[in-house]
């Protein structure tokens, strides 16, 4: 479960960075993610910041450093997904979109379990 959590959060962080870099290279900040509370340039920079924080938290936790930060990041991501998709004005395109989103949220919650086990694991003694 730990490996899954590392992989989930690293891929998510890289996706956030990639979206932000595409928007920055384009120069036009017209990305519209209805589940996010930001728009325009603020959204672009928020995606970049979250991607950098997420990738750093994941890499450092993998190395055994700042494991609590990784767990807090995983909680933030899961909470943000639930708030953004369920408790916002987000409209699903249909049943398939709804179930795909529920699977994504479930995947994020499973990743929280993995991050919790990373946080609670005993440090390696050298």
Secondary structure, DSSP 8 states (H G I E B T S, - for coil): -HHHHHHHHHHHHHHHHHHHHHHHHH-------TTSS--HHHHHHHHHHHHHHHHHHHHHHHTTS-HHHHHHHHHHHHHHHHHHHTSSS---SSHHHHHHHHHHHHHHHHHHHHHHHHHHS-----
